Amino acid sequence: MSWTRGASAALAVCVLLLTGSAGCGSRGREEPVTGTTPTSAGRLLDRTDEDGRRYREAHAGRPPEVGIEVEPAAGDGWDVRLTVRAFRFSPRGTPARAVPGRGVAHLFVDGDLVTRLRGPRHRLAAGLVPRGTHRVTARLYADDGTVWAVGGEPVESTADVTASHARPAGATEPAPGGAEGEKADATRPNSARASIGTGSNRSPERAGGAS
């Protein structure tokens, strides 16, 4: 009985030591516990974006990717849809530290920052895209403000968008067909060209949900 009780006590001590990151008979030698070692968020580069935010080289194993699709919205404005791979949008209140595959997307029109996105969809106001052809770019950032990069280039994607004449105020849409139908098509408020753009990094071929 005493031997059985002693063996049970020794086993309990051994389990306790294993839980405390030291094996039975290790004589105080500490070993890391699986899952407690923080994952590196990538190497900081010397390059910066337009606002001085440094680039952060993502791990080559599964780098983040982004694609962008811009289409005329019903009524007015533009619908922006992002596709991301190996990336998740961070909610508000997320700590300001870089975590692999996490962060936000910055949306630019002709190089000017329009908004920061925490999701894959956005309605772009028509006033931000006046008549003419413009470049709408989505770029991925870590939660600490650094720019996710692959091969030293920012993870981004760009779509070229062309805005045509706006319909005069109070004008009605003519019935389709014939000359009036052609006129209605010519005076559509917006038209999109090359709705899916590819930036300096790889981007998905088709738009979809966040992964």
HUHU-V917229 format. One record per backbone hydrogen bond with DSSP energy under -0.5 kcal/mol. CO is the residue of the C=O (numbers start at 1). NH is the residue of the N-H. E is the energy in kcal/mol with one decimal. If there is no record, write none. Layout:
BEGIN
CO:NH:E
CO:NH:E
END
This chain:
BEGIN
1:5:-2.3
2:6:-2.3
3:7:-2.4
4:8:-2.0
5:9:-2.1
6:10:-2.3
7:11:-2.4
8:12:-2.3
9:13:-2.3
10:14:-2.3
11:15:-2.5
12:16:-2.2
13:17:-2.4
14:18:-2.2
15:19:-2.3
16:20:-1.7
17:22:-3.0
18:21:-1.5
21:31:-2.0
23:26:-2.0
26:29:-1.1
28:30:-0.5
33:36:-2.0
36:38:-0.5
43:57:-3.1
47:55:-2.4
49:52:-1.7
53:49:-2.0
54:147:-2.6
55:45:-2.9
56:149:-2.5
57:43:-0.9
60:63:-0.5
65:85:-1.8
67:83:-2.4
68:197:-1.2
69:81:-2.8
71:79:-3.2
74:76:-1.2
77:73:-2.2
78:80:-0.6
78:124:-3.5
79:71:-2.2
80:122:-2.0
81:69:-2.2
83:67:-2.5
85:65:-2.1
87:211:-0.6
88:103:-1.3
91:94:-1.3
95:97:-2.2
99:102:-1.8
101:88:-2.3
103:90:-2.5
104:141:-3.1
105:117:-3.9
106:108:-0.5
106:139:-2.2
107:114:-3.5
107:115:-1.2
108:137:-2.4
109:112:-1.7
112:109:-2.4
115:107:-2.9
117:105:-2.1
120:82:-3.1
122:80:-3.3
122:124:-0.7
123:125:-0.5
124:78:-2.5
125:128:-1.5
126:129:-1.6
132:163:-3.1
134:136:-0.6
134:161:-3.2
135:110:-3.2
135:137:-0.6
136:159:-2.7
137:108:-3.1
138:157:-2.0
139:106:-2.9
140:148:-1.7
141:104:-1.8
142:145:-1.8
146:142:-2.9
146:148:-0.5
147:56:-3.6
148:155:-2.7
149:58:-3.1
150:153:-1.4
153:150:-2.6
154:156:-1.1
155:140:-2.5
156:199:-0.5
156:201:-0.9
157:138:-2.6
159:136:-3.0
160:193:-0.5
161:134:-3.3
161:163:-0.5
162:164:-0.5
162:191:-1.2
163:132:-2.7
168:171:-2.0
172:174:-0.6
177:181:-2.0
178:182:-1.6
179:183:-2.1
180:184:-2.4
181:185:-1.9
182:186:-2.0
183:187:-1.5
185:188:-1.1
191:162:-0.7
194:160:-0.7
195:70:-1.4
195:197:-0.6
197:68:-0.7
197:199:-0.5
202:66:-0.8
END
